[in-house]
């Protein structure tokens, strides 16, 4: 088994932070659906503004809200308006690598979907 990129929400804008929440990342339900994410799924968040990276899990925000809210301790790693990349992963058998596809969700400055692309993740042969 290999841990492979499954999906990515590219250059989303952080809409809010909530230090007092128990933790997680609130994502607009439409964005979660487009990226193939489900509630409580683990994700990595990469902050393009300051280089911070952290792992958390997602919770569903209002559909069409554009919500990207960083909750709990990770709220100290971002600011409202920061651009982030949200990554999810899958365990893939060696035999399934050639058919594995990565979904990339592109958004505008209000986190509205501007495009969804799927790419085949061809393995490098050694």
Secondary structure as GFF3:
##gff-version 3
##sequence-region A 1 126
A	DSSP	beta_strand	2	13	.	.	.	ID=ss1
A	DSSP	beta_strand	16	18	.	.	.	ID=ss2
A	DSSP	beta_strand	24	28	.	.	.	ID=ss3
A	DSSP	alpha_helix	29	35	.	.	.	ID=ss4
A	DSSP	beta_strand	42	47	.	.	.	ID=ss5
A	DSSP	beta_strand	53	61	.	.	.	ID=ss6
A	DSSP	beta_strand	68	71	.	.	.	ID=ss7
A	DSSP	three_ten_helix	72	77	.	.	.	ID=ss8
A	DSSP	beta_strand	83	92	.	.	.	ID=ss9
A	DSSP	three_ten_helix	94	99	.	.	.	ID=ss10
A	DSSP	beta_strand	101	107	.	.	.	ID=ss11
A	DSSP	beta_strand	113	120	.	.	.	ID=ss12
###
